[in-house]
C-alpha cells in the first residue's frame, strides 16, 4: 500500500510489527520480518572487517589520525536513507571507508583524507555475458582511481532477475575489483566474474563505487536492469 500522509512526510525503520519504507512510488508499510542469519562467507567477511576496524580505531590509530577522520566526517556528509545529508562521526567514517577495502583485499587506510570531497566516478556502462558469468564494465580511463596504486573500482552483483523487474534494492554481493595502477593502468572495458550464475534472457543489477588510496569513496552507482546475453 502506497500512501501520502500529512503527518508522516518521510520515514524509515520499524515499530511494533510494521516496517515503514519507501521506493520510487512513495512510502509504504509492510509486515516486519526478522531476517535470517545464514552466516555466508560474505557476511562473515564484512563482520570481521567491522570488528577489525572498531578495534583499530580504539587501539591502533593515534589521536591525530582519529581527529583527521572526524574532520573529514564533518566536512563530507553522506546521503542518508531519506535523501538528507548525514554527518558521520570520525569512527563511523573510518569504518565506512575501510570496510569495503578490507572486503576487497585492499590495504587499510588509517590516515584521514585531507581532500574534503567524495571521489568522483564517471558513469560506468555494464554489459553481461552468460556462461562464463561475466560483468563487463566500461569505465572512464581518465578517472583518478585508474592511475593510482591501492585504488580500485569495486563491483557488486545481484542474483539474476526476471526482465519484468525494474527496481532492485538488494542484497548485492561483492564480485571483484578492478585495481588501479600507476605503472600499468587497467584498460577499459574490463571484466569481473558475477557472484551469481547468469542465464541468457534474464536481467542483473550492479552496484559500483570507487575507493581511492586515501580511503575516499565515490557515490554509489546502481545500474540495471541489464539484460543478460
TORVEX-133641 format. One record per atom (N, C-alpha, C): residue in three letters; z, y, x. Coordinates in steps of 0.02 Angstrom, whole numbers, plus 50000, padded with zeros to 5 digits. Layout:
N
alaZYX;...
***
This chain:
229
unk500004994150043;unk500005000050000;unk500005006250044;unk499495010550038;unk499455016850073;unk499675022350025;unk500065027150049;unk500305032350004;unk500415038750043;unk500465044250006;unk500645050650033;unk501315052750002;unk501745055550043;unk502415057250020;unk502565064550037;unk502865068049989;unk503085074850002;unk503745075050039;unk504075069350044;unk504725068950079;unk504645066150149;unk504305060350152;unk504185057150217;unk503475058950238;unk503395063450285;unk502725065350307;unk502455060850361;unk502905058450405;unk502705053850457;unk503295049350473;unk503155043250491;unk503705038850508;unk503465032550542;unk503925029350578;unk503775023050611;unk504435019550625;unk504455013050615;unk505055009250626;unk505275005350565;unk505855002250569;unk506094997850516;unk506765000150490;unk506884998750426;unk507554999650397;unk507614994550340;unk508194991150339;unk508274985850290;unk507744980550301;unk507414978550247;unk506894973450252;unk506194976250255;unk506134982950266;unk505484986050266;unk505324989150334;unk504684989150351;unk504434992550410;unk503934997850389;unk504035003950412;unk503575009450398;unk503105010250457;unk502475010150444;unk501985010950497;unk501405015150471;unk500885015850512;unk500315019850492;unk499695017350528;unk499125018550498;unk498485017150530;unk498015022950513;unk497375021950522;unk496905027350511;unk496875029550438;unk497095025250393;unk497075026850322;unk497695030550297;unk498235030250335;unk498845033550314;unk499455029250325;unk500025031150295;unk500645027350303;unk500645021350256;unk501035016350275;unk501115010650231;unk501775007150247;unk502045003550196;unk502634999450204;unk502414992150205;unk502764988050244;unk502664980850242;unk503334977550252;unk503374971150236;unk503994967450246;unk504144966850320;unk504764967750337;unk504964967150407;unk504924959950428;unk504604958850486;unk504524952050512;unk504854951750581;unk505284946850591;unk505584945850657;unk505084942250701;unk504874945350757;unk504354942350798;unk504604935950832;unk504134931350842;unk504304925350879;unk504354927050953;unk504664922750990;unk504764923851061;unk504514917751100;unk503854917151107;unk503594911151140;unk503724910951215;unk503894916651245;unk504034916551317;unk503424914851358;unk502854918051343;unk502244916751381;unk502314919551452;unk501864917351495;unk501874919751564;unk501794927251568;unk501364930151525;unk501264937351524;unk501904940951504;unk502234938351452;unk502854941551429;unk503384941251483;unk503444935551516;unk503944934851569;unk503794939451627;unk503144940351643;unk502954944751698;unk503164951951683;unk503064954151621;unk503244960951602;unk504004961751603;unk504364956751576;unk505094957151575;unk505374957251647;unk505084953051690;unk505314952951759;unk505174959551794;unk504594962551779;unk504424969051808;unk504924974351784;unk505074974251720;unk505554979051692;unk506234978251725;unk506454972151734;unk507104970851765;unk507104973151838;unk506554971551874;unk506504973451944;unk506524981051951;unk506154984451908;unk506114991751913;unk506764995051893;unk507114992351843;unk507764995151823;unk508254994651880;unk508254988851915;unk508694987951972;unk508504992552029;unk507844993252041;unk507614997552095;unk507805004752083;unk507765006952021;unk507945013852005;unk508675015252023;unk509105010452011;unk509815011352024;unk509995010252098;unk509655005552131;unk509895003352196;unk509425005052255;unk508775005852242;unk508305006752297;unk508075013952304;unk507995017452249;unk507745024252253;unk508285029152275;unk508085034052314;unk508545039352334;unk508595044552278;unk509075048852283;unk509155054152234;unk508535058652233;unk508255059952292;unk507655064052296;unk507085060752258;unk507005054252265;unk506475050752229;unk506595050752153;unk507215049552133;unk507365049752062;unk507245056652033;unk507445061852069;unk507335068652045;unk506585070152039;unk506185067452084;unk505465068652082;unk505165065552018;unk505395059552000;unk505145056351939;unk505385060251877;unk505995062851880;unk506245066851824;unk505825073151815;unk505665076351870;unk505245082351868;unk504555080751840;unk504275075051861;unk503625073051836;unk503655071751761;unk504185068351739;unk504255066951667;unk504315073251626;unk504665078251651;unk504745084551614;unk504075088151608;unk503675087851660;unk503045091651662;unk502445087951633;unk502505081451623;unk501925077551599;unk502145073351539;unk502155076251479;unk502345072451420;unk501825067151404;unk502045061951369;unk501595056751345;unk501535057451269;unk501065053851241;unk500955054151169;unk501375048751134;unk501795050751087;unk502215046051051;unk501835042350997;unk502175037850962;unk501855033750911;unk501565037850854;unk501855043650842;unk501625047950787;unk501135053250810;unk500935052850874;unk500455057650900;unk500755063950928;unk501425064450928;unk501765070350955;unk501885069551029;unk501915075051067;unk502095074551138;unk502815072351146;unk502925067851193;unk503585064851203;unk503765065451277;unk504335068451291;unk504565069251360;unk505005063351379;unk504805059851432;unk505185054051456;unk505675056151509;unk506215052351515;unk506675053251571;unk506335050851635;unk506635052551691;unk506355050251754;unk506325042651758;unk506855039251736;unk506865032051738;unk506335029151692;unk506265031851633;unk505755029451586;unk505055030251615;unk504925035951647;unk504265037151675;unk504135032551735;unk504645031451776;unk504585026951833;unk504415019851810;unk504755017551759;unk504615010751733;unk503935010551699;unk503775015651660;unk503125015851626;unk502545015451675;unk502575019251729;unk502025019451777;unk501985013351821;unk502555010151834;unk502565004651881;unk502504997751850;unk502694997051786;unk502664990451755;unk501954987451757;unk501434991151736;unk500764988151741;unk500544986851812;unk500794990751859;unk500614989651930;unk500894982951954;unk501514981551938;unk501814975251959;unk501474969451923;unk501314970351860;unk500974965151822;unk500294963551853;unk499964968651880;unk499294967751908;unk499304966051982;unk499904965752013;unk499944964152083;unk499854970052130;unk499914976152103;unk499864982152145;unk500554983852172;unk500584987452228;unk501244989152256;unk501614994152213;unk502274993652214;unk502704998152177;unk502685005152208;unk502705010252166;unk502715017152189;unk503405020052176;unk503765021652229;unk504445024252222;unk504475031852225;unk504005034952260;unk503995042252264;unk503675045052201;unk504015049652168;unk503735052652108;unk503115056752122;unk502615056652077;unk501995060452088;unk502135067952094;unk501745071252136;unk501815078452145;unk501245082152109;unk500775078352081;unk500255081352040;unk500475080551967;unk500585086051933;unk500875085751866;unk500325085251813;unk500025079451810;unk499495078051761;unk499385070551758;unk499155068251701;unk498925061351696;unk498285060551736;unk498135054451757;unk497485053351789;unk496935054251738;unk496345055751762;unk495765056751719;unk495295050751726;unk495135047551670;unk494695041751669;unk494105043251623;unk493505043251651;unk492915044251610;unk492825038351562;unk492485039351505;unk492395033851458;unk492055027851490;unk492335022051476;unk492075015751502;unk491685012151447;unk491115009351464;unk490705005451417;unk490824998051429;unk490964994351376;unk491124987251382;unk490584983051348;unk490364977851383;unk489944972751353;unk490254965951370;unk490044960751336;unk490364954251345;unk489834948751356;unk490064943451388;unk489644937551399;unk490044931451381;unk489834927751330;unk490174921551311;unk490014916151362;unk490394910751359;unk490284905351407;unk490714906351468;unk490514910851514;unk490974912551568;unk491534917151546;unk491494919651483;unk492024923751453;unk492164929951495;unk491634933851506;unk491694939751549;unk491704946151508;unk492104950851530;unk492094957751505;unk491744961951559;unk491154964451543;unk490794968651590;unk490964975851578;unk491204979251630;unk491454986151624;unk490994990851662;unk490684995351626;unk490265000451656;unk490685006851663;unk490925008151723;unk491365013951734;unk491005019251774;unk491295025151776;unk491015030751814;unk491255030251886;unk490785029151932;unk490995028052001;unk491195034452037;unk491205040152001;unk491475046252030;unk492205047352012;unk492485043051970;unk493205043551955;unk493615042752018;unk494165046252022;unk494555046452084;unk494835039652104;unk495015035352056;unk495315028952073;unk494835024452112;unk494185025452102;unk493685020952132;unk493715021052208;unk493835026952236;unk493815027752309;unk494515028352340;unk495015025552306;unk495705026252329;unk496035019452337;unk496315018252396;unk496685012052406;unk497315011952361;unk497495005952338;unk498075004952294;unk498005008252226;unk497395010152208;unk497245012452140;unk496815007152107;unk496765007452040;unk496385002252006;unk496245004251934;unk495755000851905;unk495625000951834;unk495904994451805;unk496354994851757;unk496674988951728;unk496374987451660;unk496204981151649;unk495874979151587;unk496304974051550;unk496354974951484;unk496714970451440;unk496254968551383;unk496254962251363;unk495814959951310;unk496184957151250;unk495844957051194;unk496124954151133;unk495844947051124;unk496154943351080;unk495834937251056;unk495204939251017;unk494714934851015;unk494104936550979;unk494254937350904;unk493894941850873;unk493994943550803;unk493344942750765;unk493394942350699;unk492794942350657;unk492454949150661;unk491794949150652;unk491424955450656;unk491634960350603;unk491944957950549;unk492174962450495;unk492794966450514;unk493124964650569;unk493734968150590;unk493524974350629;unk493714980150605;unk493534986450637;unk494114989950672;unk494724987450661;unk495314990650690;unk495784985350717;unk496004986150778;unk496444981250810;unk497004984850846;unk497614983550826;unk498194986850856;unk498474982850915;unk498384976350916;unk498654972150968;unk498904965650940;unk499164961250981;unk499304962251052;unk498704961151098;unk498714964551154;unk498234963551207;unk498554959551263;unk498144956251303;unk498404952551360;unk498034954851423;unk498404955451477;unk498104957751540;unk497554952951561;unk496974955751577;unk496404951851601;unk496374951951677;unk496254957851705;unk496204958451778;unk496134965851794;unk496094967251858;unk495984974051880;unk495344974551922;unk495084980551926;unk494564982151973;unk494884986852024;unk494954984652085;unk495334988252135;unk494914993752167;unk495224999652175;unk494905004952213;unk494925003452287;unk494475006352325;unk494445005052396;unk494125011052430;unk494465013952479;unk494205019952513;unk493645018352561;unk493575012052582;unk493045010052628;unk492455007052592;unk492595002252547;unk492064998852509;unk492234999452435;unk492065005052404;unk492235005952333;unk491895000752289;unk492194998952233;unk491874994352187;unk491244997552157;unk490754993352143;unk490134995752112;unk490154994452037;unk489824998752001;unk489804998251928;unk489124995751905;unk489094991251856;unk489654988351818;unk489994982751858;unk490614981351839;unk490984975751868;unk491254971451812;unk491384965151827;unk491604960451776;unk492314958051789;unk492684957051735;unk493334953651738;unk493314948051687;unk493714942951699;unk493734937251653;unk494194938751594;unk493944937651535;unk494344938651475;unk494944933951476;unk495534936251452;unk496104931751449;unk496044926451394;unk495544927351351;unk495434922551296;unk494704920451295;unk494574914551266;unk493894912051259;unk493494916551213;unk492854917351227;unk492404921551188;unk491834917251162;unk491684918051097;unk491134914451066;unk490624919351039;unk489984917751049;unk489444922051026;unk489504923350951;unk489404929650933;unk489414931550863;unk490074934250838;unk490604933550878;unk491244936650860;unk491304943350895;unk491894946350892;unk491994952950922;unk492634952850964;unk492684957551010;unk493274958151052;unk493454965451059;unk494084966851069;unk494334973551082;unk494624973751153;unk494554979451185;unk494774980051255;unk495194986351262;unk495714985751302;unk496164991351317;unk496114992751391;unk495994999051410;unk495885000851480;unk496275007051500;unk496515007251562;unk496765013451591;unk496765012651666;unk496785018251700;unk496795018151773;unk497495019651799;unk497625017151859;unk498255018551893;unk498095021051962;unk498345026951979;unk498215029852044;unk498735027552095;unk498595028552158;unk499045026352211;unk499715029852209;unk499735035752179;unk500385039252173;unk500755037352109;unk500485032452071;unk500825029952012;unk500585032951947;unk500195038351948;unk499975041551886;unk499495037051847;unk499585036851781;unk499155032951737;unk498705037651698;unk498125035151680;unk497685038951636;unk497875037451563;unk497655041651517;unk497715039851446;unk497355033251433;unk497605029451385;unk497315022951369;unk496665023751330;unk496165019751348;unk495555019351308;unk495565012751269;unk495485013251203;unk495415007351160;unk494685006751140;unk494375001351160;unk493655000551150;unk493514994451106;unk493114995251055;unk492934989751012;unk492884992050939;unk492614987550898;unk492434980650915;unk491784980250955;unk491774975851005;unk491184974551044;unk490934967551028;unk490314966951007;unk490034960450988;unk489954956051049;unk490164949851044;unk490104945051099;unk489404942051098;unk489074942351156;unk488384939751162;unk488354934351215;
***
